[in-house]
């Protein structure tokens, strides 16, 4: 392992001499963007706003040191924040005991960081590929709806009990709709409306959150602020992230272990999705395992400095790329810029109304709903729709961890169901002397002595039953003496399938019927050869391609039947 692999920042650090101007502009843009996000995401997580600033300051720097992508920016995110709140709020109500809530949140972040780091070092990056897009789209959409509904108490000024479920929020607001504080509602809707307007102004669209929050603060002050029940986020300390050891309580760690695994998995899926999306434009090769390591170290180290869980931010990463960032130095600029703001301007955040934040977070929740891909899921696949619906509804009505597990379960179930049934086509020779599926062309020629089938798919323990049933039906109901399996579509064969295949060949041979294979890939033959099955079946059953197989099998056909056969399915038939 080289020094650059251990310390990836040595790869891009020398480039800063040429790219510092571009990185400076992108970094300062990121500072402005993250100010409202830090407050919003902290509120979603049930944390005091200052912890959003701490996380946005420190985690991008650590992740930039060890990551492989030039454009990914880490920090607090919507999904990680709502998942963290869901996990911790089952044990501690932040309204009743905020210190205990924060302590558990930081411990959870440490645990998630350890899991991410282990997965990265073990090079388990490919595991996230088993979490389908439909799961993520359903989870994100459900989280978006959930986030939006949890902000209704700040938008309407109704004191909804902390920790209420989705259905309880709807029920409570429906029974207390007459208690709406119209001053609070005006601030929330005014902030939301201006944010929507600014988003359509191309030159300043990236700053819609910041401008909308400033407007909301001014509107709240003009309406009388606290005199009319318009609450603010309160004072935010003007200091850098303090060093503080997480509370390594064994009982708490046992209580949070499943949540940490879910939080880590979701964070890694986010990293994979965002890095792939951006690399489509940059064409940079991103090492997912290295990104997992960087996220793990970032979460682990930052938990000692009062930061809660972080992941790659799609919004900040996209803006970082679009603003012209060339290296990860832009993340340093963004973080140090936020530190400067925190030290000298944090006092002004005390005037930020919760209603204004509610309006902004309502929009954040809406942005999580990917209508384009949801429409595609409805149109394209019933199975994907089931996966999406199960995850979406689970997110709304169950724990977020359970929703993600349910989505992954359905996704893997349908995948295994599909791969457990390899596609098998019966082939015949058409007028152009090409082998085609007899379903596509009813006029194809089929030899009365040789049945030809093509198997597409992998032969493994999960597919043995399905393909075994097909061969049994073929054995019982077909009259052909020989069977040729076109095997170039078989991707691999495991031990269970190799044993079945050997026994099947022997069963056919016991009645003087023979199975042949053509075009089998070397990787598919691997287990057959190493396990001794190839020799047991016999090398004379395997051929390089269809042409050689048919030439050899033709010599073994009953020539008495051939003389009276009118089909003449093969070239050898007409030649002789």
C-alpha positions as CSV (number, residue, x, y, z in Angstrom):
1,X,0.0,0.0,0.0
2,X,1.4,3.4,-1.0
3,X,1.6,6.5,1.1
4,X,-1.1,8.2,-1.1
5,X,-3.5,5.3,-0.5
6,X,-3.0,5.8,3.3
7,X,-3.2,9.6,3.0
8,X,-5.4,10.4,0.0
9,X,-5.1,14.1,0.4
10,X,-1.5,13.9,-0.9
11,X,-3.0,13.3,-4.3
12,X,-4.9,16.6,-4.6
13,X,-2.8,18.8,-2.2
14,X,-0.1,19.7,-4.8
15,X,-2.9,20.7,-7.2
16,X,-4.1,23.5,-5.0
17,X,-1.4,25.9,-6.3
18,X,-3.2,26.0,-9.6
19,X,-6.8,25.5,-8.4
20,X,-7.0,27.7,-5.2
21,X,-9.0,30.5,-6.8
22,X,-11.7,28.1,-8.1
23,X,-11.7,26.2,-4.8
24,X,-11.9,29.5,-2.8
25,X,-15.0,30.7,-4.7
26,X,-16.7,27.3,-4.4
27,X,-15.8,27.1,-0.7
28,X,-17.2,30.5,0.1
29,X,-20.4,29.7,-1.8
30,X,-20.6,26.5,0.3
31,X,-20.3,28.6,3.5
32,X,-23.3,30.7,2.6
33,X,-25.3,27.6,1.6
34,X,-24.6,25.7,4.8
35,X,-25.6,28.4,7.3
36,X,-29.4,27.8,6.9
37,X,-28.9,24.1,6.3
38,X,-27.0,23.6,9.6
39,X,-29.9,25.1,11.6
40,X,-32.6,23.3,9.6
41,X,-31.0,19.9,9.8
42,X,-30.2,20.2,13.5
43,X,-33.9,21.0,14.1
44,X,-34.9,17.9,12.1
45,X,-32.5,15.8,14.2
46,X,-34.1,17.3,17.4
47,X,-30.7,18.9,18.3
48,X,-30.0,22.5,19.3
49,X,-28.9,24.5,16.2
50,X,-25.3,24.9,17.5
51,X,-24.7,21.2,16.9
52,X,-25.7,21.6,13.3
53,X,-22.9,24.3,13.0
54,X,-20.4,22.1,14.8
55,X,-21.1,19.2,12.4
56,X,-21.0,21.4,9.3
57,X,-17.6,22.8,10.4
58,X,-15.6,19.7,11.3
59,X,-16.9,16.8,9.3
60,X,-16.2,18.2,5.8
61,X,-12.5,18.8,6.8
62,X,-11.9,15.3,8.1
63,X,-13.8,13.6,5.2
64,X,-11.8,15.8,2.7
65,X,-8.5,14.4,4.0
66,X,-9.4,10.8,3.5
67,X,-11.9,10.8,0.6
68,X,-11.3,10.1,-3.1
69,X,-13.8,12.4,-4.8
70,X,-12.8,15.9,-5.5
71,X,-16.3,17.2,-5.1
72,X,-18.1,15.4,-2.3
73,X,-18.8,17.6,0.7
74,X,-19.8,16.0,4.0
75,X,-22.0,17.4,6.8
76,X,-25.4,17.1,8.3
77,X,-28.0,15.8,5.9
78,X,-31.8,15.6,5.9
79,X,-32.1,11.8,5.9
80,X,-29.4,11.1,8.5
81,X,-30.9,13.8,10.7
82,X,-34.5,12.4,10.6
83,X,-33.1,8.8,11.1
84,X,-31.1,9.9,14.1
85,X,-34.1,11.6,15.6
86,X,-36.2,8.5,15.0
87,X,-33.7,6.3,16.7
88,X,-33.0,8.4,19.8
89,X,-36.5,9.8,20.4
90,X,-37.7,6.2,21.2
91,X,-35.5,6.4,24.3
92,X,-35.3,10.1,25.2
93,X,-37.6,13.0,24.5
94,X,-35.5,16.0,23.5
95,X,-38.1,18.4,25.0
96,X,-37.8,16.8,28.5
97,X,-34.1,16.0,28.6
98,X,-32.1,17.6,25.8
99,X,-28.7,16.8,27.4
100,X,-29.4,13.1,27.5
101,X,-30.7,13.3,23.9
102,X,-27.5,15.0,22.7
103,X,-25.3,12.6,24.6
104,X,-27.0,9.6,22.9
105,X,-26.9,11.3,19.5
106,X,-23.1,11.8,19.7
107,X,-22.6,8.2,20.9
108,X,-24.7,6.9,18.0
109,X,-22.6,9.0,15.6
110,X,-19.4,7.4,17.0
111,X,-20.9,3.9,16.6
112,X,-22.1,4.6,13.1
113,X,-18.6,5.9,12.3
114,X,-16.9,2.7,13.5
115,X,-19.3,0.6,11.3
116,X,-18.6,2.7,8.3
117,X,-14.8,2.5,8.8
118,X,-14.9,-1.2,9.2
119,X,-17.0,-1.6,6.0
120,X,-14.5,0.6,4.2
121,X,-11.4,-1.2,5.4
122,X,-13.1,-4.6,4.7
123,X,-13.8,-3.3,1.2
124,X,-17.5,-4.0,1.5
125,X,-18.5,-1.1,-0.8
126,X,-20.3,-3.4,-3.2
127,X,-22.8,-4.4,-0.5
128,X,-24.7,-1.1,-1.0
129,X,-25.5,-2.2,-4.5
130,X,-28.0,-4.6,-3.0
131,X,-30.1,-1.6,-1.7
132,X,-32.2,-0.9,-4.8
133,X,-33.0,2.6,-6.1
134,X,-36.7,1.9,-5.3
135,X,-35.8,1.5,-1.6
136,X,-33.9,4.8,-1.5
137,X,-36.6,6.6,-3.5
138,X,-39.4,5.3,-1.3
139,X,-37.4,6.0,1.9
140,X,-36.5,9.5,0.8
141,X,-40.1,10.3,-0.2
142,X,-41.5,8.9,3.1
143,X,-38.8,10.9,5.0
144,X,-39.7,14.0,3.1
145,X,-43.4,13.7,4.0
146,X,-42.6,12.9,7.6
147,X,-40.2,15.9,7.9
148,X,-42.8,18.2,6.4
149,X,-45.6,17.0,8.8
150,X,-43.3,17.2,11.8
151,X,-42.8,21.0,11.0
152,X,-46.6,21.7,11.0
153,X,-46.4,22.5,14.7
154,X,-44.0,25.4,13.9
155,X,-46.0,26.4,10.8
156,X,-49.4,26.5,12.6
157,X,-48.1,27.5,16.0
158,X,-49.9,24.5,17.5
159,X,-48.2,22.7,20.4
160,X,-48.1,19.1,19.0
161,X,-46.7,16.7,21.6
162,X,-43.0,15.9,20.9
163,X,-42.4,12.5,19.4
164,X,-45.9,12.2,17.9
165,X,-46.2,9.7,15.0
166,X,-47.3,10.6,11.5
167,X,-50.9,9.6,12.2
168,X,-50.9,11.2,15.6
169,X,-49.8,14.5,14.1
170,X,-52.6,14.5,11.6
171,X,-55.1,13.6,14.3
172,X,-53.9,16.2,16.8
173,X,-53.8,19.1,14.3
174,X,-57.3,18.1,13.0
175,X,-58.7,18.4,16.5
176,X,-56.8,21.6,17.3
177,X,-57.1,23.4,14.0
178,X,-59.0,26.3,15.7
179,X,-55.8,27.0,17.8
180,X,-53.8,28.2,14.8
181,X,-51.6,31.2,15.6
182,X,-52.1,33.3,12.5
183,X,-49.0,35.4,13.2
184,X,-46.8,32.3,13.2
185,X,-48.6,31.0,10.1
186,X,-47.9,34.3,8.3
187,X,-44.2,34.1,9.0
188,X,-44.0,30.5,7.9
189,X,-45.9,30.9,4.7
190,X,-44.2,34.2,3.9
191,X,-40.8,32.6,4.3
192,X,-41.9,29.6,2.2
193,X,-43.4,31.8,-0.5
194,X,-40.2,33.9,-0.9
195,X,-38.0,30.8,-0.9
196,X,-40.1,29.4,-3.8
197,X,-39.8,32.8,-5.7
198,X,-36.1,33.1,-5.2
199,X,-35.5,29.5,-6.4
200,X,-36.8,30.6,-9.8
201,X,-34.4,33.5,-10.1
202,X,-31.4,31.9,-11.7
203,X,-28.7,34.2,-10.5
204,X,-29.5,33.9,-6.8
205,X,-31.4,30.6,-6.7
206,X,-28.7,28.9,-4.7
207,X,-29.2,31.4,-1.8
208,X,-32.9,30.9,-1.5
209,X,-32.7,29.5,2.0
210,X,-30.5,32.3,3.3
211,X,-32.6,35.2,1.8
212,X,-35.9,33.5,2.9
213,X,-34.7,33.1,6.5
214,X,-33.6,36.7,6.7
215,X,-36.9,37.8,5.3
216,X,-38.7,35.6,7.8
217,X,-36.7,37.1,10.7
218,X,-37.6,40.7,9.6
219,X,-41.3,39.7,9.1
220,X,-41.5,38.2,12.5
221,X,-39.9,41.3,14.1
222,X,-42.4,43.6,12.2
223,X,-45.3,41.5,13.4
224,X,-44.3,41.8,17.0
225,X,-42.2,38.6,17.5
226,X,-42.6,37.2,21.0
227,X,-45.5,39.4,21.8
228,X,-47.7,37.3,19.5
229,X,-46.1,33.9,20.3
230,X,-43.5,33.8,17.5
231,X,-40.7,31.7,19.0
232,X,-37.1,32.0,17.9
233,X,-34.4,29.3,17.9
234,X,-32.7,31.0,20.8
235,X,-29.1,32.0,21.5
236,X,-26.3,30.1,19.7
237,X,-22.9,30.0,21.5
238,X,-20.1,31.8,19.6
239,X,-17.4,29.1,19.9
240,X,-15.7,26.4,18.0
241,X,-16.6,22.7,18.5
242,X,-15.5,21.8,22.0
243,X,-13.6,18.6,22.8
244,X,-15.8,16.2,24.8
245,X,-15.6,12.4,25.0
246,X,-18.7,10.5,24.0
247,X,-20.4,8.8,26.9
248,X,-19.4,5.1,26.3
249,X,-22.1,3.6,28.4
250,X,-22.3,-0.1,27.7
251,X,-26.1,-0.3,28.1
252,X,-26.6,2.7,25.8
253,X,-24.3,1.1,23.2
254,X,-26.3,-2.1,23.3
255,X,-29.5,-0.1,23.0
256,X,-28.3,1.8,19.9
257,X,-26.4,-0.9,18.0
258,X,-29.1,-1.8,15.5
259,X,-29.8,1.9,14.9
260,X,-26.1,2.6,14.3
261,X,-26.1,-0.2,11.7
262,X,-29.1,1.3,9.9
263,X,-27.7,4.8,10.1
264,X,-24.3,3.7,8.8
265,X,-25.9,1.7,5.9
266,X,-28.1,4.6,4.9
267,X,-25.1,7.0,5.0
268,X,-23.1,4.7,2.8
269,X,-25.9,4.4,0.3
270,X,-26.1,8.2,0.2
271,X,-22.3,8.4,-0.4
272,X,-22.5,5.8,-3.3
273,X,-25.5,7.5,-4.9
274,X,-24.1,11.0,-4.7
275,X,-20.6,10.0,-5.9
276,X,-22.0,8.1,-8.9
277,X,-24.3,11.1,-9.8
278,X,-21.5,13.6,-9.8
279,X,-18.9,11.4,-11.4
280,X,-21.2,11.1,-14.4
281,X,-20.3,14.8,-15.1
282,X,-16.7,14.9,-13.8
283,X,-15.7,11.4,-15.2
284,X,-13.5,11.0,-12.1
285,X,-13.1,7.5,-10.9
286,X,-14.3,7.3,-7.3
287,X,-13.2,4.6,-4.9
288,X,-16.3,3.8,-2.8
289,X,-14.4,1.9,-0.2
290,X,-12.1,4.9,0.3
291,X,-15.2,7.1,0.7
292,X,-16.6,4.7,3.3
293,X,-13.3,5.0,5.2
294,X,-13.4,8.8,5.0
295,X,-17.0,8.9,6.2
296,X,-16.1,6.5,9.0
297,X,-13.1,8.5,10.2
298,X,-15.1,11.7,9.9
299,X,-18.0,10.5,12.1
300,X,-15.7,8.8,14.5
301,X,-13.3,11.7,15.1
302,X,-16.0,14.4,15.0
303,X,-18.0,12.7,17.7
304,X,-15.2,13.7,20.1
305,X,-16.0,17.4,19.2
306,X,-19.7,17.5,19.9
307,X,-20.8,16.7,16.3
308,X,-23.7,14.4,15.4
309,X,-23.8,12.0,12.5
310,X,-22.9,13.2,9.0
311,X,-22.8,12.0,5.5
312,X,-22.2,13.3,2.0
313,X,-24.6,16.1,1.2
314,X,-26.2,16.0,-2.3
315,X,-27.0,19.7,-2.2
316,X,-23.6,20.9,-1.1
317,X,-21.7,18.5,-3.3
318,X,-23.7,19.5,-6.4
319,X,-23.2,23.2,-5.6
320,X,-19.5,22.6,-4.9
321,X,-19.1,21.0,-8.4
322,X,-21.3,23.6,-10.1
323,X,-19.4,26.5,-8.4
324,X,-16.2,25.3,-10.1
325,X,-14.4,23.4,-7.3
326,X,-11.4,21.5,-8.5
327,X,-10.1,19.8,-5.3
328,X,-11.3,19.0,-1.8
329,X,-9.6,22.2,-0.7
330,X,-13.0,23.9,-1.3
331,X,-14.4,21.9,1.7
332,X,-11.6,23.4,3.9
333,X,-12.5,26.9,2.7
334,X,-16.2,26.3,3.4
335,X,-15.5,25.0,6.9
336,X,-13.2,27.8,7.9
337,X,-15.6,30.3,6.5
338,X,-18.3,28.8,8.7
339,X,-16.0,29.0,11.7
340,X,-15.5,32.8,11.1
341,X,-19.3,33.3,10.8
342,X,-19.8,31.3,14.0
343,X,-17.3,33.3,16.0
344,X,-18.4,36.8,15.0
345,X,-22.0,36.5,13.7
346,X,-23.7,33.7,15.7
347,X,-25.5,36.2,17.9
348,X,-27.8,37.2,15.0
349,X,-29.2,33.7,14.7
350,X,-31.1,34.3,18.0
351,X,-33.6,36.4,15.9
352,X,-34.4,33.4,13.6
353,X,-38.1,32.4,14.1
354,X,-38.9,28.7,14.4
355,X,-41.8,29.4,12.0
356,X,-39.4,30.6,9.3
357,X,-37.3,27.5,9.8
358,X,-40.6,25.4,9.6
359,X,-41.3,27.0,6.2
360,X,-37.8,26.3,5.0
361,X,-37.8,22.7,6.3
362,X,-41.2,22.1,4.7
363,X,-39.5,22.9,1.4
364,X,-36.5,20.6,2.3
365,X,-39.0,17.8,2.9
366,X,-40.7,18.4,-0.5
367,X,-37.3,18.3,-2.2
368,X,-36.7,14.8,-1.0
369,X,-39.6,13.5,-3.0
370,X,-38.3,12.5,-6.4
371,X,-41.5,12.7,-8.5
372,X,-39.7,11.9,-11.8
373,X,-38.4,8.6,-10.6
374,X,-41.6,7.7,-8.7
375,X,-43.5,8.2,-11.9
376,X,-41.1,5.9,-13.7
377,X,-41.5,3.2,-11.0
378,X,-45.3,3.4,-11.4
379,X,-45.0,3.0,-15.2
380,X,-42.2,0.4,-15.5
381,X,-42.4,-2.4,-12.9
382,X,-45.0,-3.9,-10.5
383,X,-42.3,-5.4,-8.4
384,X,-40.4,-2.1,-8.0
385,X,-43.7,-0.5,-7.2
386,X,-44.2,-3.0,-4.3
387,X,-40.7,-2.3,-3.0
388,X,-41.2,1.5,-3.3
389,X,-44.7,1.4,-1.6
390,X,-43.6,-0.9,1.2
391,X,-40.6,1.4,2.0
392,X,-42.7,4.6,1.7
393,X,-45.6,3.4,3.8
394,X,-43.2,1.8,6.3
395,X,-41.4,5.2,6.7
396,X,-44.7,6.9,7.5
397,X,-46.2,4.4,9.9
398,X,-43.3,2.4,11.3
399,X,-39.8,3.1,12.7
400,X,-37.5,4.4,10.0
401,X,-35.1,1.5,10.7
402,X,-37.9,-1.0,10.2
403,X,-39.0,0.7,7.0
404,X,-35.5,0.5,5.5
405,X,-35.2,-3.2,6.5
406,X,-38.6,-4.0,5.0
407,X,-37.7,-2.2,1.7
408,X,-34.3,-4.1,1.5
409,X,-36.1,-7.4,2.3
410,X,-38.7,-7.0,-0.5
411,X,-35.9,-5.8,-2.9
412,X,-33.8,-8.9,-2.2
413,X,-36.8,-11.2,-2.3
414,X,-37.8,-10.1,-5.8
415,X,-34.1,-10.3,-6.9
416,X,-33.7,-13.8,-5.6
417,X,-37.1,-14.8,-7.0
418,X,-36.1,-13.6,-10.4
419,X,-32.6,-15.2,-10.4
420,X,-34.0,-18.4,-9.0
421,X,-35.8,-19.0,-12.3
422,X,-33.3,-19.0,-15.2
423,X,-34.8,-18.3,-18.6
424,X,-34.9,-21.4,-20.7
425,X,-35.7,-21.2,-24.4
426,X,-36.3,-24.1,-26.9
427,X,-34.4,-23.4,-30.1
428,X,-35.0,-24.2,-33.7
429,X,-33.3,-23.4,-37.0
430,X,-35.0,-20.6,-39.0
431,X,-34.9,-20.0,-42.8
432,X,-31.7,-17.9,-42.3
433,X,-30.0,-20.9,-40.7
434,X,-29.9,-19.2,-37.3
435,X,-31.1,-20.7,-34.0
436,X,-34.0,-18.8,-32.6
437,X,-36.6,-19.3,-29.9
438,X,-39.4,-21.3,-31.3
439,X,-41.9,-18.9,-29.6
440,X,-40.6,-16.1,-31.9
441,X,-40.8,-18.1,-35.1
442,X,-43.3,-21.0,-35.5
443,X,-41.7,-22.0,-38.9
444,X,-38.4,-23.1,-37.4
445,X,-37.0,-26.6,-38.0
446,X,-36.5,-28.9,-35.0
447,X,-34.7,-32.2,-35.2
448,X,-36.8,-35.2,-34.0
449,X,-33.8,-36.7,-32.3
450,X,-32.0,-33.7,-30.8
451,X,-33.6,-31.2,-28.6
452,X,-31.8,-27.9,-28.3
453,X,-32.3,-25.4,-25.4
454,X,-30.6,-22.3,-24.2
455,X,-30.2,-21.5,-20.5
456,X,-29.8,-17.8,-19.5
457,X,-29.0,-17.2,-15.9
458,X,-26.8,-18.6,-13.1
459,X,-27.1,-22.1,-11.7
460,X,-26.9,-21.8,-7.9
461,X,-28.6,-23.3,-4.9
462,X,-31.6,-20.9,-5.3
463,X,-32.3,-21.9,-8.9
464,X,-31.7,-25.7,-8.6
465,X,-35.4,-26.5,-7.9
466,X,-36.7,-24.4,-10.9
467,X,-34.3,-25.8,-13.5
468,X,-34.5,-29.3,-12.0
469,X,-38.3,-29.3,-12.5
470,X,-37.9,-28.2,-16.1
471,X,-35.4,-31.0,-16.9
472,X,-37.7,-33.5,-15.2
473,X,-40.6,-32.5,-17.4
474,X,-38.3,-32.7,-20.4
475,X,-37.2,-36.1,-19.4
476,X,-40.7,-37.4,-18.9
477,X,-42.4,-35.8,-21.9
478,X,-39.9,-35.4,-24.7
479,X,-39.2,-38.1,-27.3
480,X,-35.8,-36.8,-28.4
481,X,-32.9,-39.1,-27.5
482,X,-30.3,-36.3,-27.2
483,X,-30.3,-32.9,-25.5
484,X,-28.0,-30.0,-26.3
485,X,-27.8,-27.2,-23.7
486,X,-26.5,-23.9,-25.2
487,X,-24.6,-22.8,-22.0
488,X,-23.0,-19.5,-23.0
489,X,-25.7,-17.7,-21.1
490,X,-24.8,-19.5,-17.8
491,X,-22.8,-17.0,-15.7
492,X,-21.7,-19.3,-12.9
493,X,-22.4,-22.7,-11.4
494,X,-22.1,-23.4,-7.7
495,X,-21.5,-26.7,-5.8
496,X,-25.2,-27.5,-5.4
497,X,-25.9,-27.0,-9.1
498,X,-22.8,-29.0,-10.1
499,X,-23.9,-32.0,-8.1
500,X,-27.5,-31.8,-9.5
501,X,-26.1,-31.4,-13.1
502,X,-23.9,-34.5,-12.7
503,X,-26.8,-36.6,-11.4
504,X,-29.1,-35.3,-14.1
505,X,-26.6,-36.4,-16.8
506,X,-26.3,-39.8,-15.2
507,X,-30.1,-40.2,-15.0
508,X,-30.5,-39.5,-18.7
509,X,-27.6,-41.9,-19.6
510,X,-29.3,-44.7,-17.6
511,X,-32.0,-44.7,-20.4
512,X,-29.5,-44.2,-23.2
513,X,-30.2,-40.5,-23.6
514,X,-27.4,-38.0,-23.5
515,X,-27.0,-34.4,-22.5
516,X,-24.4,-32.2,-24.2
517,X,-23.2,-28.7,-23.4
518,X,-21.8,-26.1,-25.8
519,X,-20.1,-22.7,-25.2
520,X,-19.9,-23.0,-21.4
521,X,-17.8,-20.2,-20.0
522,X,-14.6,-21.0,-18.1
523,X,-15.9,-19.3,-15.0
524,X,-18.9,-21.6,-15.1
525,X,-16.7,-24.7,-15.5
526,X,-14.6,-23.7,-12.6
527,X,-16.5,-25.6,-9.9
528,X,-17.2,-28.5,-12.3
529,X,-13.4,-28.9,-12.9
530,X,-12.2,-28.3,-9.3
531,X,-14.9,-30.5,-7.8
532,X,-14.2,-33.4,-10.2
533,X,-17.7,-33.1,-11.7
534,X,-16.3,-32.4,-15.2
535,X,-14.4,-35.7,-15.3
536,X,-17.4,-37.5,-13.8
537,X,-19.7,-36.2,-16.5
538,X,-17.1,-36.8,-19.2
539,X,-15.2,-34.3,-21.4
540,X,-17.1,-35.7,-24.5
541,X,-20.2,-34.0,-23.2
542,X,-18.7,-30.5,-23.5
543,X,-18.1,-28.6,-26.8
544,X,-16.6,-25.2,-27.6
545,X,-19.6,-23.9,-29.6
546,X,-22.9,-25.0,-31.2
547,X,-21.3,-25.8,-34.5
548,X,-18.8,-28.3,-33.1
549,X,-21.5,-29.8,-30.8
550,X,-24.0,-30.4,-33.6
551,X,-21.3,-31.9,-35.9
552,X,-20.4,-34.3,-33.1
553,X,-23.9,-35.1,-32.0
554,X,-25.0,-35.7,-35.6
555,X,-22.6,-38.6,-35.9
556,X,-24.5,-40.3,-32.9
557,X,-28.0,-39.9,-34.4
558,X,-30.0,-42.9,-35.5
559,X,-29.3,-42.8,-39.3
560,X,-32.4,-45.0,-40.0
561,X,-34.5,-42.2,-38.6
562,X,-32.4,-39.6,-40.5
563,X,-33.1,-41.4,-43.9
564,X,-36.9,-40.9,-43.5
565,X,-36.7,-37.5,-41.8
566,X,-38.2,-34.7,-43.9
567,X,-37.2,-31.9,-41.5
568,X,-33.5,-31.7,-42.4
569,X,-32.8,-29.3,-39.5
570,X,-29.1,-29.1,-39.9
571,X,-26.5,-28.5,-42.7
572,X,-25.1,-32.0,-42.0
573,X,-28.6,-33.5,-42.9
574,X,-28.7,-32.0,-46.4
575,X,-25.0,-32.6,-47.0
576,X,-25.4,-36.4,-46.3
